[in-house]
Amino acid sequence: MVPFRVDRWLLQEANKIVEPVGVHIELRSNALTTGTSGRPTIRVVNGQTLAHLLFNPDLSFGDAYTRGSLEIDGDLVSVLERLFECTSRLPKWISRLKTVWLRHVQANSLRGSRRNIRHHYDLPTDFYQLWLDRELIYTCAYFPERQATLEEAQQAKLKLICKKLWLKAGETMVEAGCGWGALSLYMAREYGVRVKAYNISHEQIVFARNRAREQGLSGEVEFIEDDYRNIHGHFDAFVSVGMLEHVGVEHYRDLGRIIHKVIGDSGRGLLHFIGRNFPKPINLWIQKRIFPGAYPPSLREALEVFEAQDFSVLDIENLRPHYALTLRHWLDRFEYSYDLVAGRRGEEFARMWRLYLAGSMVAFNLGTLQLFQVVFAGHRCSTVPWTRNDGKRAIERKPMDDVWIPAMC
């Protein structure tokens, strides 16, 4: 137990950090307060918890909230947005050391990737059905209009991806990290494309295969429970939505070689991934409790996938505001089902996921996370989109001998 005088000192130091952003901290033990009212309030159970928050905030805040030893009076999203503004005033050395250690123990080797992915994605599907859209699309939606429903926005995202890839009936596609199969099934159903989809989450693959049978698409879409490093065959196009964050920067050149192996110099592809404006590790609590092994790369880091293979980057779009709105929908639906989640999986699990969704929404709102879509093609790709707005209308590259070029005086 921390002595009363130390409690008071810790409380004063903590409030020096958060009061500039309009947040107030109180200790439930000893009923210690600083007398400030009318502000959003963080109530901490005891001095020991407060000490952990001061010296290792990246990990301790999430753990304390999950255990219920930290309560927030006020809107959770609003308070988190304020706290983001003062994180630079908190000590970082402990978090940096733990981040380096976690990178080692959560390395994305063949075995490590399977362990990391199953930690998050092999939760029972009925949990995700409580708050995702009907197609179980667990990636950023695309809102042509802000008023669109989550279902409409997710369908618009699938259409956007297919449009950017200028798909044609009869082509072949490989998807790496297919989730519950919505995109692969959409491409086969709406564009007449034959798809092989890879995923190492057993729970998701089983669900996707069942959905393919229900829709009569088992002959057009093959769902394979395997790592992206074991993709084989030749395809017209490659797509990955929400997987690059789980690959690890050290494996980007290997991923590029695998993509080149399956689409060659004439294919094209799209990567959709969470990223950063500059290289920075993911939040320590998210890395340890939610997404082991995850790392959102900067755009420069992500280009490692393409450069060594002579892939041409054709288009880059940042959908950051769309992910913030997607998370708003997810959080609202999660809150609606909160009691059911807590009843099934326990209060700590429910609080952990509430904080994860709220914190992610704040990160996209404030711009600490980005959402990139990168379209690329081999240097011998025979068609390219004429405009971004009409990917389905492509132009064929003509041999230079067939093109008349007027002489210049």
Secondary structure, DSSP 8 states (H G I E B T S, - for coil): ---HHHHHHHHHHHHHHHGGGT-EEEETGGGB--S--SS-EEEES-HHHHHHHHHSHHHHHHHHHHHTSEEEES-HHHHHHHHHHTGGGS--HHHHHHHHHHHHHT--SHHHHHHHHHHHHTS-HHHHTTTS-TT---S----SSTT--HHHHHHHHHHHHHHHTT--TT-EEEEES-TTSHHHHHHHHHH--EEEEEES-HHHHHHHHHHHHHTT-TTTEEEEES-GGG--S--SEEEEES-GGGT-GGGHHHHHHHHHHHHTTT-EEEEEEEEBSS-----HHIIIII-TT----BHHHHTHHHHTTT-EEEEEEE-HHHHHHHHHHHHHHHHHTHHHHHHHH-HHHHHHHHHHHHHHHHHHHHTSSEEEEEEEE-TT-SEEESSGGGTTSEEE---GGGS------
